Amino acid sequence: MKVRFIGGESGGDGSPRLYVTETEPPRYAVQGWLTDDPCTVEIPHRLLQFTEPGTCLSGLRDTGHGSFLLSGEPVTDPEALEIMKIPAHESAVLVSIGQEVRPDAPASRG
């Protein structure tokens, strides 16, 4: 599975990082710090600034110290892992790409 880097706090060399999969439908591959649960990573609040316009991550749980816990399907695909080059103290999960809905947005006309 191919993944495309879309952002991270330290550019392309640092981590945590955010990728989008080249699958149908696309998903976010979110690289973050390891937790006790292999299906959950911890990410800094600031990583959210790299989501693509009009999209969001759902299921974030605030830790109360500047980070979120995010659960998803662990990234195990060899091609994706080769591209991501995840360090040993981190992991990555796949999550659905949500559509941002703002309460102050005008109602759609259909």
Secondary structure as GFF3:
##gff-version 3
##sequence-region A 1 110
A	DSSP	beta_strand	3	8	.	.	.	ID=ss1
A	DSSP	beta_strand	17	21	.	.	.	ID=ss2
A	DSSP	beta_strand	27	34	.	.	.	ID=ss3
A	DSSP	beta_strand	40	44	.	.	.	ID=ss4
A	DSSP	three_ten_helix	45	50	.	.	.	ID=ss5
A	DSSP	beta_strand	55	56	.	.	.	ID=ss6
A	DSSP	beta_strand	61	62	.	.	.	ID=ss7
A	DSSP	beta_strand	67	71	.	.	.	ID=ss8
A	DSSP	beta_strand	73	74	.	.	.	ID=ss9
A	DSSP	alpha_helix	78	84	.	.	.	ID=ss10
A	DSSP	beta_strand	90	96	.	.	.	ID=ss11
A	DSSP	beta_strand	98	99	.	.	.	ID=ss12
###
